[in-house]
Amino acid sequence: MLRWFLFLISICLGIAAALYLGWVVLPSQNVQVSPATLRIDYKTDYVLMVSEAYSADNNLELAVERLSLLSDQPPTAVINEAVLFAAKNRYSQTDMTLMQGLSDDLLAPDVAGEAAQP
């Protein structure tokens, strides 16, 4: 019985030491990174998600705002880069159509004759 008691005490002390070490001595560092630092495959997935959201709500301004988080480049350049990566990596035709549709809508002049880009 004494062995089990010492075993449980050892486990509890080990957990307590690990928590102290992790929370007090060596806490994790909070690093602020921007979406612009994402790899191209994650950027492409993000552009695809923005394209899917745009196809659902048709809010071009919101799509441009979301795409501006990825890069300082114009949104059409970000989409074109994503489309090229998607083509090389065999994304589905539906995904390609969604991204290309958003790009086309960004390039299309609006009713006032101005480009839809900011």
Biopython code that builds the backbone (N, CA, C, O; Angstrom):
import numpy as np
from Bio.PDB.StructureBuilder import StructureBuilder

atoms = [
    (1, "MET", "N", (0.825, -1.193, 0.000)),
    (1, "MET", "CA", (0.000, 0.000, 0.000)),
    (1, "MET", "C", (0.868, 1.255, 0.000)),
    (1, "MET", "O", (0.534, 2.251, -0.643)),
    (2, "LEU", "N", (1.970, 1.200, 0.718)),
    (2, "LEU", "CA", (2.871, 2.340, 0.765)),
    (2, "LEU", "C", (3.453, 2.635, -0.620)),
    (2, "LEU", "O", (3.673, 3.794, -0.970)),
    (3, "ARG", "N", (3.698, 1.591, -1.398)),
    (3, "ARG", "CA", (4.238, 1.781, -2.751)),
    (3, "ARG", "C", (3.270, 2.579, -3.621)),
    (3, "ARG", "O", (3.686, 3.481, -4.348)),
    (4, "TRP", "N", (1.979, 2.249, -3.550)),
    (4, "TRP", "CA", (0.988, 2.958, -4.343)),
    (4, "TRP", "C", (0.879, 4.418, -3.899)),
    (4, "TRP", "O", (0.752, 5.321, -4.725)),
    (5, "PHE", "N", (0.928, 4.627, -2.622)),
    (5, "PHE", "CA", (0.865, 5.989, -2.105)),
    (5, "PHE", "C", (2.052, 6.812, -2.602)),
    (5, "PHE", "O", (1.874, 7.939, -3.062)),
    (6, "LEU", "N", (3.253, 6.260, -2.514)),
    (6, "LEU", "CA", (4.445, 6.961, -3.001)),
    (6, "LEU", "C", (4.393, 7.169, -4.516)),
    (6, "LEU", "O", (4.843, 8.194, -5.027)),
    (7, "PHE", "N", (3.843, 6.186, -5.221)),
    (7, "PHE", "CA", (3.691, 6.321, -6.672)),
    (7, "PHE", "C", (2.761, 7.487, -7.005)),
    (7, "PHE", "O", (3.086, 8.301, -7.869)),
    (8, "LEU", "N", (1.623, 7.581, -6.342)),
    (8, "LEU", "CA", (0.675, 8.672, -6.591)),
    (8, "LEU", "C", (1.263, 10.024, -6.194)),
    (8, "LEU", "O", (1.049, 11.018, -6.888)),
    (9, "ILE", "N", (1.991, 10.070, -5.099)),
    (9, "ILE", "CA", (2.653, 11.312, -4.686)),
    (9, "ILE", "C", (3.668, 11.730, -5.749)),
    (9, "ILE", "O", (3.770, 12.911, -6.081)),
    (10, "SER", "N", (4.410, 10.775, -6.275)),
    (10, "SER", "CA", (5.405, 11.076, -7.319)),
    (10, "SER", "C", (4.737, 11.620, -8.575)),
    (10, "SER", "O", (5.234, 12.568, -9.183)),
    (11, "ILE", "N", (3.624, 11.030, -8.961)),
    (11, "ILE", "CA", (2.881, 11.502, -10.134)),
    (11, "ILE", "C", (2.387, 12.926, -9.896)),
    (11, "ILE", "O", (2.531, 13.782, -10.769)),
    (12, "CYS", "N", (1.810, 13.189, -8.734)),
    (12, "CYS", "CA", (1.310, 14.533, -8.419)),
    (12, "CYS", "C", (2.440, 15.556, -8.401)),
    (12, "CYS", "O", (2.278, 16.662, -8.917)),
    (13, "LEU", "N", (3.576, 15.202, -7.816)),
    (13, "LEU", "CA", (4.719, 16.118, -7.802)),
    (13, "LEU", "C", (5.235, 16.371, -9.222)),
    (13, "LEU", "O", (5.628, 17.493, -9.544)),
    (14, "GLY", "N", (5.238, 15.359, -10.055)),
    (14, "GLY", "CA", (5.672, 15.525, -11.441)),
    (14, "GLY", "C", (4.754, 16.446, -12.216)),
    (14, "GLY", "O", (5.218, 17.294, -12.979)),
    (15, "ILE", "N", (3.457, 16.285, -12.027)),
    (15, "ILE", "CA", (2.488, 17.164, -12.695)),
    (15, "ILE", "C", (2.644, 18.594, -12.195)),
    (15, "ILE", "O", (2.634, 19.533, -12.990)),
    (16, "ALA", "N", (2.789, 18.766, -10.884)),
    (16, "ALA", "CA", (2.959, 20.106, -10.319)),
    (16, "ALA", "C", (4.235, 20.759, -10.842)),
    (16, "ALA", "O", (4.233, 21.945, -11.172)),
    (17, "ALA", "N", (5.318, 19.999, -10.920)),
    (17, "ALA", "CA", (6.579, 20.549, -11.436)),
    (17, "ALA", "C", (6.446, 20.924, -12.905)),
    (17, "ALA", "O", (6.969, 21.953, -13.333)),
    (18, "ALA", "N", (5.754, 20.104, -13.675)),
    (18, "ALA", "CA", (5.572, 20.400, -15.098)),
    (18, "ALA", "C", (4.721, 21.652, -15.290)),
    (18, "ALA", "O", (5.030, 22.477, -16.150)),
    (19, "LEU", "N", (3.667, 21.805, -14.511)),
    (19, "LEU", "CA", (2.829, 23.000, -14.608)),
    (19, "LEU", "C", (3.609, 24.253, -14.214)),
    (19, "LEU", "O", (3.506, 25.284, -14.878)),
    (20, "TYR", "N", (4.378, 24.167, -13.147)),
    (20, "TYR", "CA", (5.190, 25.305, -12.723)),
    (20, "TYR", "C", (6.202, 25.673, -13.804)),
    (20, "TYR", "O", (6.377, 26.848, -14.126)),
    (21, "LEU", "N", (6.851, 24.687, -14.346)),
    (21, "LEU", "CA", (7.842, 24.935, -15.393)),
    (21, "LEU", "C", (7.189, 25.554, -16.629)),
    (21, "LEU", "O", (7.731, 26.492, -17.214)),
    (22, "GLY", "N", (6.034, 25.035, -17.027)),
    (22, "GLY", "CA", (5.366, 25.515, -18.233)),
    (22, "GLY", "C", (4.692, 26.865, -18.081)),
    (22, "GLY", "O", (4.642, 27.635, -19.040)),
    (23, "TRP", "N", (4.176, 27.170, -16.905)),
    (23, "TRP", "CA", (3.435, 28.410, -16.729)),
    (23, "TRP", "C", (4.252, 29.545, -16.126)),
    (23, "TRP", "O", (3.987, 30.712, -16.412)),
    (24, "VAL", "N", (5.244, 29.222, -15.294)),
    (24, "VAL", "CA", (5.989, 30.265, -14.590)),
    (24, "VAL", "C", (7.394, 30.443, -15.157)),
    (24, "VAL", "O", (7.784, 31.555, -15.511)),
    (25, "VAL", "N", (8.144, 29.368, -15.244)),
    (25, "VAL", "CA", (9.546, 29.461, -15.647)),
    (25, "VAL", "C", (9.686, 29.690, -17.149)),
    (25, "VAL", "O", (10.425, 30.580, -17.571)),
    (26, "LEU", "N", (8.994, 28.909, -17.950)),
    (26, "LEU", "CA", (9.117, 28.991, -19.413)),
    (26, "LEU", "C", (7.747, 29.154, -20.080)),
    (26, "LEU", "O", (7.316, 28.259, -20.808)),
    (27, "PRO", "N", (7.053, 30.277, -19.849)),
    (27, "PRO", "CA", (5.737, 30.431, -20.489)),
    (27, "PRO", "C", (5.901, 30.612, -22.001)),
    (27, "PRO", "O", (6.957, 31.021, -22.482)),
    (28, "SER", "N", (4.852, 30.305, -22.720)),
    (28, "SER", "CA", (4.917, 30.435, -24.179)),
    (28, "SER", "C", (4.941, 31.912, -24.566)),
    (28, "SER", "O", (4.386, 32.766, -23.874)),
    (29, "GLN", "N", (5.587, 32.180, -25.670)),
    (29, "GLN", "CA", (5.683, 33.542, -26.179)),
    (29, "GLN", "C", (4.512, 33.805, -27.122)),
    (29, "GLN", "O", (4.242, 33.000, -28.014)),
    (30, "ASN", "N", (3.822, 34.914, -26.933)),
    (30, "ASN", "CA", (2.771, 35.313, -27.856)),
    (30, "ASN", "C", (3.411, 36.055, -29.012)),
    (30, "ASN", "O", (4.016, 37.111, -28.829)),
    (31, "VAL", "N", (3.274, 35.503, -30.186)),
    (31, "VAL", "CA", (3.859, 36.112, -31.374)),
    (31, "VAL", "C", (2.724, 36.551, -32.285)),
    (31, "VAL", "O", (1.875, 35.747, -32.668)),
    (32, "GLN", "N", (2.716, 37.813, -32.623)),
    (32, "GLN", "CA", (1.697, 38.341, -33.513)),
    (32, "GLN", "C", (2.184, 38.223, -34.952)),
    (32, "GLN", "O", (3.164, 38.860, -35.339)),
    (33, "VAL", "N", (1.507, 37.420, -35.725)),
    (33, "VAL", "CA", (1.854, 37.267, -37.134)),
    (33, "VAL", "C", (0.646, 37.649, -37.971)),
    (33, "VAL", "O", (-0.498, 37.550, -37.526)),
    (34, "SER", "N", (0.917, 38.081, -39.173)),
    (34, "SER", "CA", (-0.167, 38.480, -40.061)),
    (34, "SER", "C", (-0.480, 37.345, -41.027)),
    (34, "SER", "O", (0.360, 36.475, -41.256)),
    (35, "PRO", "N", (-1.676, 37.349, -41.592)),
    (35, "PRO", "CA", (-2.011, 36.332, -42.587)),
    (35, "PRO", "C", (-1.103, 36.382, -43.816)),
    (35, "PRO", "O", (-1.032, 35.408, -44.566)),
    (36, "ALA", "N", (-0.418, 37.487, -44.030)),
    (36, "ALA", "CA", (0.484, 37.602, -45.178)),
    (36, "ALA", "C", (1.663, 36.640, -45.070)),
    (36, "ALA", "O", (2.326, 36.363, -46.069)),
    (37, "THR", "N", (1.929, 36.134, -43.883)),
    (37, "THR", "CA", (3.049, 35.214, -43.702)),
    (37, "THR", "C", (2.669, 33.761, -43.979)),
    (37, "THR", "O", (3.508, 32.869, -43.855)),
    (38, "LEU", "N", (1.422, 33.519, -44.349)),
    (38, "LEU", "CA", (0.988, 32.156, -44.634)),
    (38, "LEU", "C", (1.684, 31.598, -45.869)),
    (38, "LEU", "O", (2.079, 32.344, -46.765)),
    (39, "ARG", "N", (1.827, 30.278, -45.902)),
    (39, "ARG", "CA", (2.335, 29.618, -47.104)),
    (39, "ARG", "C", (1.296, 29.749, -48.208)),
    (39, "ARG", "O", (0.125, 30.022, -47.943)),
    (40, "ILE", "N", (1.734, 29.551, -49.447)),
    (40, "ILE", "CA", (0.852, 29.737, -50.596)),
    (40, "ILE", "C", (-0.335, 28.776, -50.566)),
    (40, "ILE", "O", (-1.423, 29.146, -51.007)),
    (41, "ASP", "N", (-0.162, 27.563, -50.063)),
    (41, "ASP", "CA", (-1.292, 26.629, -50.029)),
    (41, "ASP", "C", (-2.371, 27.104, -49.055)),
    (41, "ASP", "O", (-3.561, 26.941, -49.322)),
    (42, "TYR", "N", (-1.965, 27.683, -47.939)),
    (42, "TYR", "CA", (-2.947, 28.225, -47.005)),
    (42, "TYR", "C", (-3.579, 29.506, -47.552)),
    (42, "TYR", "O", (-4.771, 29.744, -47.354)),
    (43, "LYS", "N", (-2.790, 30.325, -48.234)),
    (43, "LYS", "CA", (-3.354, 31.520, -48.862)),
    (43, "LYS", "C", (-4.394, 31.136, -49.904)),
    (43, "LYS", "O", (-5.445, 31.769, -50.007)),
    (44, "THR", "N", (-4.096, 30.097, -50.675)),
    (44, "THR", "CA", (-5.041, 29.645, -51.695)),
    (44, "THR", "C", (-6.327, 29.149, -51.045)),
    (44, "THR", "O", (-7.418, 29.438, -51.536)),
    (45, "ASP", "N", (-6.213, 28.418, -49.964)),
    (45, "ASP", "CA", (-7.407, 27.960, -49.249)),
    (45, "ASP", "C", (-8.200, 29.144, -48.701)),
    (45, "ASP", "O", (-9.431, 29.127, -48.712)),
    (46, "TYR", "N", (-7.502, 30.166, -48.224)),
    (46, "TYR", "CA", (-8.177, 31.359, -47.720)),
    (46, "TYR", "C", (-8.914, 32.073, -48.848)),
    (46, "TYR", "O", (-10.060, 32.489, -48.680)),
    (47, "VAL", "N", (-8.254, 32.215, -49.999)),
    (47, "VAL", "CA", (-8.901, 32.849, -51.153)),
    (47, "VAL", "C", (-10.128, 32.039, -51.562)),
    (47, "VAL", "O", (-11.161, 32.613, -51.908)),
    (48, "LEU", "N", (-10.024, 30.732, -51.525)),
    (48, "LEU", "CA", (-11.164, 29.876, -51.855)),
    (48, "LEU", "C", (-12.307, 30.099, -50.869)),
    (48, "LEU", "O", (-13.467, 30.171, -51.276)),
    (49, "MET", "N", (-11.996, 30.208, -49.587)),
    (49, "MET", "CA", (-13.045, 30.454, -48.593)),
    (49, "MET", "C", (-13.697, 31.818, -48.802)),
    (49, "MET", "O", (-14.911, 31.956, -48.658)),
    (50, "VAL", "N", (-12.893, 32.823, -49.141)),
    (50, "VAL", "CA", (-13.451, 34.146, -49.431)),
    (50, "VAL", "C", (-14.340, 34.062, -50.665)),
    (50, "VAL", "O", (-15.406, 34.675, -50.704)),
    (51, "SER", "N", (-13.912, 33.312, -51.667)),
    (51, "SER", "CA", (-14.709, 33.151, -52.888)),
    (51, "SER", "C", (-16.028, 32.447, -52.593)),
    (51, "SER", "O", (-17.067, 32.817, -53.140)),
    (52, "GLU", "N", (-15.990, 31.443, -51.736)),
    (52, "GLU", "CA", (-17.221, 30.747, -51.359)),
    (52, "GLU", "C", (-18.159, 31.669, -50.590)),
    (52, "GLU", "O", (-19.369, 31.652, -50.813)),
    (53, "ALA", "N", (-17.609, 32.465, -49.695)),
    (53, "ALA", "CA", (-18.434, 33.419, -48.950)),
    (53, "ALA", "C", (-19.022, 34.459, -49.894)),
    (53, "ALA", "O", (-20.181, 34.849, -49.751)),
    (54, "TYR", "N", (-18.221, 34.910, -50.859)),
    (54, "TYR", "CA", (-18.709, 35.894, -51.826)),
    (54, "TYR", "C", (-19.825, 35.305, -52.679)),
    (54, "TYR", "O", (-20.799, 35.995, -52.982)),
    (55, "SER", "N", (-19.698, 34.046, -53.067)),
    (55, "SER", "CA", (-20.754, 33.439, -53.886)),
    (55, "SER", "C", (-22.054, 33.309, -53.095)),
    (55, "SER", "O", (-23.134, 33.258, -53.683)),
    (56, "ALA", "N", (-21.955, 33.255, -51.773)),
    (56, "ALA", "CA", (-23.150, 33.146, -50.938)),
    (56, "ALA", "C", (-23.797, 34.500, -50.664)),
    (56, "ALA", "O", (-25.023, 34.612, -50.655)),
    (57, "ASP", "N", (-22.967, 35.545, -50.436)),
    (57, "ASP", "CA", (-23.549, 36.835, -50.042)),
    (57, "ASP", "C", (-23.408, 37.944, -51.082)),
    (57, "ASP", "O", (-24.057, 38.982, -50.955)),
    (58, "ASN", "N", (-22.582, 37.752, -52.098)),
    (58, "ASN", "CA", (-22.362, 38.744, -53.163)),
    (58, "ASN", "C", (-21.956, 40.114, -52.626)),
    (58, "ASN", "O", (-22.322, 41.138, -53.203)),
    (59, "ASN", "N", (-21.215, 40.139, -51.547)),
    (59, "ASN", "CA", (-20.731, 41.387, -50.970)),
    (59, "ASN", "C", (-19.281, 41.582, -51.405)),
    (59, "ASN", "O", (-18.354, 41.066, -50.781)),
    (60, "LEU", "N", (-19.105, 42.339, -52.488)),
    (60, "LEU", "CA", (-17.782, 42.518, -53.077)),
    (60, "LEU", "C", (-16.854, 43.315, -52.159)),
    (60, "LEU", "O", (-15.661, 43.023, -52.075)),
    (61, "GLU", "N", (-17.395, 44.309, -51.478)),
    (61, "GLU", "CA", (-16.567, 45.117, -50.573)),
    (61, "GLU", "C", (-16.001, 44.270, -49.432)),
    (61, "GLU", "O", (-14.843, 44.430, -49.049)),
    (62, "LEU", "N", (-16.814, 43.381, -48.900)),
    (62, "LEU", "CA", (-16.352, 42.508, -47.824)),
    (62, "LEU", "C", (-15.298, 41.531, -48.338)),
    (62, "LEU", "O", (-14.332, 41.230, -47.638)),
    (63, "ALA", "N", (-15.485, 41.041, -49.551)),
    (63, "ALA", "CA", (-14.493, 40.131, -50.139)),
    (63, "ALA", "C", (-13.162, 40.846, -50.335)),
    (63, "ALA", "O", (-12.107, 40.275, -50.056)),
    (64, "VAL", "N", (-13.200, 42.085, -50.809)),
    (64, "VAL", "CA", (-11.969, 42.863, -50.995)),
    (64, "VAL", "C", (-11.302, 43.109, -49.651)),
    (64, "VAL", "O", (-10.079, 43.020, -49.536)),
    (65, "GLU", "N", (-12.095, 43.416, -48.637)),
    (65, "GLU", "CA", (-11.542, 43.640, -47.294)),
    (65, "GLU", "C", (-10.864, 42.375, -46.767)),
    (65, "GLU", "O", (-9.782, 42.437, -46.183)),
    (66, "ARG", "N", (-11.499, 41.252, -46.975)),
    (66, "ARG", "CA", (-10.916, 39.986, -46.515)),
    (66, "ARG", "C", (-9.639, 39.654, -47.276)),
    (66, "ARG", "O", (-8.670, 39.183, -46.681)),
    (67, "LEU", "N", (-9.627, 39.893, -48.574)),
    (67, "LEU", "CA", (-8.441, 39.593, -49.375)),
    (67, "LEU", "C", (-7.286, 40.539, -49.063)),
    (67, "LEU", "O", (-6.121, 40.175, -49.224)),
    (68, "SER", "N", (-7.605, 41.747, -48.618)),
    (68, "SER", "CA", (-6.543, 42.710, -48.317)),
    (68, "SER", "C", (-5.710, 42.284, -47.107)),
    (68, "SER", "O", (-4.614, 42.805, -46.900)),
    (69, "LEU", "N", (-6.210, 41.351, -46.314)),
    (69, "LEU", "CA", (-5.437, 40.842, -45.175)),
    (69, "LEU", "C", (-4.246, 40.000, -45.621)),
    (69, "LEU", "O", (-3.262, 39.876, -44.893)),
    (70, "LEU", "N", (-4.336, 39.422, -46.819)),
    (70, "LEU", "CA", (-3.296, 38.505, -47.286)),
    (70, "LEU", "C", (-2.070, 39.194, -47.848)),
    (70, "LEU", "O", (-0.967, 38.651, -47.784)),
    (71, "SER", "N", (-2.250, 40.382, -48.398)),
    (71, "SER", "CA", (-1.121, 41.000, -49.089)),
    (71, "SER", "C", (-1.401, 42.475, -49.322)),
    (71, "SER", "O", (-2.540, 42.935, -49.241)),
    (72, "ASP", "N", (-0.333, 43.200, -49.612)),
    (72, "ASP", "CA", (-0.480, 44.598, -50.006)),
    (72, "ASP", "C", (-0.781, 44.722, -51.489)),
    (72, "ASP", "O", (-1.081, 45.814, -51.972)),
    (73, "GLN", "N", (-0.703, 43.617, -52.217)),
    (73, "GLN", "CA", (-1.009, 43.613, -53.642)),
    (73, "GLN", "C", (-2.509, 43.811, -53.848)),
    (73, "GLN", "O", (-3.298, 43.627, -52.921)),
    (74, "PRO", "N", (-2.897, 44.187, -55.064)),
    (74, "PRO", "CA", (-4.333, 44.279, -55.356)),
    (74, "PRO", "C", (-5.004, 42.909, -55.194)),
    (74, "PRO", "O", (-4.363, 41.876, -55.389)),
    (75, "PRO", "N", (-6.275, 42.902, -54.842)),
    (75, "PRO", "CA", (-6.967, 41.624, -54.644)),
    (75, "PRO", "C", (-6.926, 40.713, -55.869)),
    (75, "PRO", "O", (-6.849, 39.492, -55.731)),
    (76, "THR", "N", (-6.975, 41.297, -57.061)),
    (76, "THR", "CA", (-6.936, 40.456, -58.263)),
    (76, "THR", "C", (-5.604, 39.728, -58.383)),
    (76, "THR", "O", (-5.562, 38.589, -58.848)),
    (77, "ALA", "N", (-4.518, 40.369, -57.971)),
    (77, "ALA", "CA", (-3.206, 39.711, -58.018)),
    (77, "ALA", "C", (-3.150, 38.556, -57.023)),
    (77, "ALA", "O", (-2.574, 37.507, -57.312)),
    (78, "VAL", "N", (-3.748, 38.754, -55.858)),
    (78, "VAL", "CA", (-3.787, 37.692, -54.848)),
    (78, "VAL", "C", (-4.597, 36.509, -55.372)),
    (78, "VAL", "O", (-4.200, 35.354, -55.216)),
    (79, "ILE", "N", (-5.736, 36.811, -55.995)),
    (79, "ILE", "CA", (-6.581, 35.738, -56.533)),
    (79, "ILE", "C", (-5.876, 35.021, -57.672)),
    (79, "ILE", "O", (-5.911, 33.793, -57.747)),
    (80, "ASN", "N", (-5.235, 35.774, -58.559)),
    (80, "ASN", "CA", (-4.546, 35.144, -59.688)),
    (80, "ASN", "C", (-3.430, 34.220, -59.211)),
    (80, "ASN", "O", (-3.237, 33.139, -59.767)),
    (81, "GLU", "N", (-2.703, 34.640, -58.195)),
    (81, "GLU", "CA", (-1.657, 33.788, -57.621)),
    (81, "GLU", "C", (-2.266, 32.505, -57.048)),
    (81, "GLU", "O", (-1.715, 31.416, -57.207)),
    (82, "ALA", "N", (-3.405, 32.656, -56.384)),
    (82, "ALA", "CA", (-4.082, 31.491, -55.810)),
    (82, "ALA", "C", (-4.615, 30.566, -56.903)),
    (82, "ALA", "O", (-4.544, 29.344, -56.773)),
    (83, "VAL", "N", (-5.143, 31.144, -57.972)),
    (83, "VAL", "CA", (-5.669, 30.332, -59.075)),
    (83, "VAL", "C", (-4.542, 29.554, -59.740)),
    (83, "VAL", "O", (-4.714, 28.384, -60.081)),
    (84, "LEU", "N", (-3.399, 30.189, -59.924)),
    (84, "LEU", "CA", (-2.261, 29.480, -60.519)),
    (84, "LEU", "C", (-1.817, 28.312, -59.636)),
    (84, "LEU", "O", (-1.547, 27.219, -60.132)),
    (85, "PHE", "N", (-1.745, 28.550, -58.340)),
    (85, "PHE", "CA", (-1.367, 27.470, -57.431)),
    (85, "PHE", "C", (-2.417, 26.363, -57.448)),
    (85, "PHE", "O", (-2.081, 25.179, -57.441)),
    (86, "ALA", "N", (-3.685, 26.755, -57.469)),
    (86, "ALA", "CA", (-4.763, 25.763, -57.475)),
    (86, "ALA", "C", (-4.728, 24.919, -58.747)),
    (86, "ALA", "O", (-4.989, 23.717, -58.704)),
    (87, "ALA", "N", (-4.407, 25.543, -59.870)),
    (87, "ALA", "CA", (-4.331, 24.796, -61.130)),
    (87, "ALA", "C", (-3.183, 23.795, -61.099)),
    (87, "ALA", "O", (-3.320, 22.671, -61.582)),
    (88, "LYS", "N", (-2.059, 24.201, -60.536)),
    (88, "LYS", "CA", (-0.904, 23.299, -60.452)),
    (88, "LYS", "C", (-1.165, 22.127, -59.517)),
    (88, "LYS", "O", (-0.607, 21.046, -59.702)),
    (89, "ASN", "N", (-1.998, 22.333, -58.530)),
    (89, "ASN", "CA", (-2.227, 21.318, -57.506)),
    (89, "ASN", "C", (-3.585, 20.639, -57.628)),
    (89, "ASN", "O", (-4.083, 20.052, -56.667)),
    (90, "ARG", "N", (-4.169, 20.722, -58.791)),
    (90, "ARG", "CA", (-5.383, 19.978, -59.149)),
    (90, "ARG", "C", (-6.554, 20.228, -58.204)),
    (90, "ARG", "O", (-7.189, 19.285, -57.733)),
    (91, "TYR", "N", (-6.834, 21.485, -57.932)),
    (91, "TYR", "CA", (-8.054, 21.800, -57.200)),
    (91, "TYR", "C", (-9.236, 21.457, -58.102)),
    (91, "TYR", "O", (-9.085, 21.376, -59.321)),
    (92, "SER", "N", (-10.394, 21.259, -57.518)),
    (92, "SER", "CA", (-11.565, 20.887, -58.313)),
    (92, "SER", "C", (-11.983, 22.044, -59.219)),
    (92, "SER", "O", (-11.669, 23.207, -58.964)),
    (93, "GLN", "N", (-12.694, 21.690, -60.272)),
    (93, "GLN", "CA", (-13.156, 22.703, -61.224)),
    (93, "GLN", "C", (-14.117, 23.676, -60.548)),
    (93, "GLN", "O", (-14.138, 24.860, -60.883)),
    (94, "THR", "N", (-14.903, 23.190, -59.609)),
    (94, "THR", "CA", (-15.823, 24.060, -58.873)),
    (94, "THR", "C", (-15.056, 25.121, -58.094)),
    (94, "THR", "O", (-15.431, 26.294, -58.103)),
    (95, "ASP", "N", (-13.995, 24.719, -57.429)),
    (95, "ASP", "CA", (-13.178, 25.665, -56.671)),
    (95, "ASP", "C", (-12.539, 26.691, -57.600)),
    (95, "ASP", "O", (-12.509, 27.884, -57.301)),
    (96, "MET", "N", (-12.033, 26.211, -58.722)),
    (96, "MET", "CA", (-11.399, 27.122, -59.684)),
    (96, "MET", "C", (-12.423, 28.127, -60.218)),
    (96, "MET", "O", (-12.115, 29.307, -60.384)),
    (97, "THR", "N", (-13.631, 27.653, -60.481)),
    (97, "THR", "CA", (-14.686, 28.526, -60.999)),
    (97, "THR", "C", (-15.062, 29.587, -59.973)),
    (97, "THR", "O", (-15.286, 30.744, -60.331)),
    (98, "LEU", "N", (-15.134, 29.203, -58.705)),
    (98, "LEU", "CA", (-15.464, 30.171, -57.656)),
    (98, "LEU", "C", (-14.411, 31.275, -57.574)),
    (98, "LEU", "O", (-14.746, 32.458, -57.518)),
    (99, "MET", "N", (-13.147, 30.884, -57.566)),
    (99, "MET", "CA", (-12.077, 31.888, -57.467)),
    (99, "MET", "C", (-12.035, 32.763, -58.715)),
    (99, "MET", "O", (-11.846, 33.975, -58.618)),
    (100, "GLN", "N", (-12.209, 32.158, -59.879)),
    (100, "GLN", "CA", (-12.184, 32.937, -61.115)),
    (100, "GLN", "C", (-13.385, 33.873, -61.192)),
    (100, "GLN", "O", (-13.277, 34.984, -61.712)),
    (101, "GLY", "N", (-14.524, 33.428, -60.677)),
    (101, "GLY", "CA", (-15.710, 34.283, -60.657)),
    (101, "GLY", "C", (-15.502, 35.521, -59.802)),
    (101, "GLY", "O", (-15.916, 36.616, -60.181)),
    (102, "LEU", "N", (-14.868, 35.357, -58.658)),
    (102, "LEU", "CA", (-14.568, 36.515, -57.810)),
    (102, "LEU", "C", (-13.595, 37.446, -58.512)),
    (102, "LEU", "O", (-13.752, 38.666, -58.459)),
    (103, "SER", "N", (-12.601, 36.884, -59.162)),
    (103, "SER", "CA", (-11.639, 37.707, -59.894)),
    (103, "SER", "C", (-12.325, 38.473, -61.017)),
    (103, "SER", "O", (-12.055, 39.656, -61.222)),
    (104, "ASP", "N", (-13.205, 37.805, -61.740)),
    (104, "ASP", "CA", (-13.928, 38.465, -62.831)),
    (104, "ASP", "C", (-14.802, 39.593, -62.305)),
    (104, "ASP", "O", (-14.871, 40.662, -62.912)),
    (105, "ASP", "N", (-15.471, 39.359, -61.176)),
    (105, "ASP", "CA", (-16.319, 40.404, -60.604)),
    (105, "ASP", "C", (-15.498, 41.587, -60.102)),
    (105, "ASP", "O", (-15.967, 42.725, -60.141)),
    (106, "LEU", "N", (-14.293, 41.337, -59.638)),
    (106, "LEU", "CA", (-13.425, 42.440, -59.217)),
    (106, "LEU", "C", (-12.972, 43.272, -60.412)),
    (106, "LEU", "O", (-12.817, 44.489, -60.307)),
    (107, "LEU", "N", (-12.762, 42.617, -61.538)),
    (107, "LEU", "CA", (-12.291, 43.324, -62.732)),
    (107, "LEU", "C", (-13.419, 43.998, -63.495)),
    (107, "LEU", "O", (-13.173, 44.937, -64.253)),
    (108, "ALA", "N", (-14.645, 43.541, -63.313)),
    (108, "ALA", "CA", (-15.780, 44.087, -64.055)),
    (108, "ALA", "C", (-16.095, 45.494, -63.565)),
    (108, "ALA", "O", (-16.092, 45.754, -62.362)),
    (109, "PRO", "N", (-16.366, 46.399, -64.502)),
    (109, "PRO", "CA", (-16.760, 47.749, -64.078)),
    (109, "PRO", "C", (-18.142, 47.705, -63.441)),
    (109, "PRO", "O", (-19.016, 46.945, -63.861)),
    (110, "ASP", "N", (-18.321, 48.539, -62.416)),
    (110, "ASP", "CA", (-19.635, 48.577, -61.786)),
    (110, "ASP", "C", (-20.558, 49.495, -62.571)),
    (110, "ASP", "O", (-20.209, 49.945, -63.663)),
    (111, "VAL", "N", (-21.733, 49.773, -62.023)),
    (111, "VAL", "CA", (-22.754, 50.540, -62.726)),
    (111, "VAL", "C", (-22.265, 51.938, -63.070)),
    (111, "VAL", "O", (-22.604, 52.467, -64.128)),
    (112, "ALA", "N", (-21.472, 52.543, -62.189)),
    (112, "ALA", "CA", (-20.983, 53.900, -62.424)),
    (112, "ALA", "C", (-19.832, 53.928, -63.417)),
    (112, "ALA", "O", (-19.370, 55.005, -63.795)),
    (113, "GLY", "N", (-19.362, 52.760, -63.844)),
    (113, "GLY", "CA", (-18.280, 52.712, -64.810)),
    (113, "GLY", "C", (-16.907, 52.695, -64.178)),
    (113, "GLY", "O", (-15.898, 52.732, -64.882)),
    (114, "GLU", "N", (-16.854, 52.639, -62.856)),
    (114, "GLU", "CA", (-15.573, 52.599, -62.162)),
    (114, "GLU", "C", (-15.194, 51.147, -61.918)),
    (114, "GLU", "O", (-16.057, 50.270, -61.857)),
    (115, "ALA", "N", (-13.918, 50.905, -61.781)),
    (115, "ALA", "CA", (-13.478, 49.552, -61.453)),
    (115, "ALA", "C", (-13.895, 49.232, -60.028)),
    (115, "ALA", "O", (-13.972, 50.124, -59.184)),
    (116, "ALA", "N", (-14.162, 47.973, -59.761)),
    (116, "ALA", "CA", (-14.635, 47.565, -58.442)),
    (116, "ALA", "C", (-13.514, 47.492, -57.422)),
    (116, "ALA", "O", (-13.770, 47.303, -56.232)),
    (117, "GLN", "N", (-12.283, 47.638, -57.869)),
    (117, "GLN", "CA", (-11.161, 47.560, -56.935)),
    (117, "GLN", "C", (-11.050, 48.850, -56.138)),
    (117, "GLN", "O", (-11.481, 49.910, -56.592)),
    (118, "PRO", "N", (-10.466, 48.753, -54.940)),
    (118, "PRO", "CA", (-10.318, 49.970, -54.117)),
    (118, "PRO", "C", (-9.253, 50.877, -54.680)),
    (118, "PRO", "O", (-8.991, 51.943, -54.122)),
]
sb = StructureBuilder()
sb.init_structure("model")
sb.init_model(0)
sb.init_chain("A")
sb.init_seg("    ")
for serial, (resi, resn, name, xyz) in enumerate(atoms, 1):
    if name == "N":
        sb.init_residue(resn, " ", resi, " ")
    sb.init_atom(name, np.array(xyz, "f"), 0.0, 1.0, " ", f" {name:<3s}", serial, name[0])
structure = sb.get_structure()
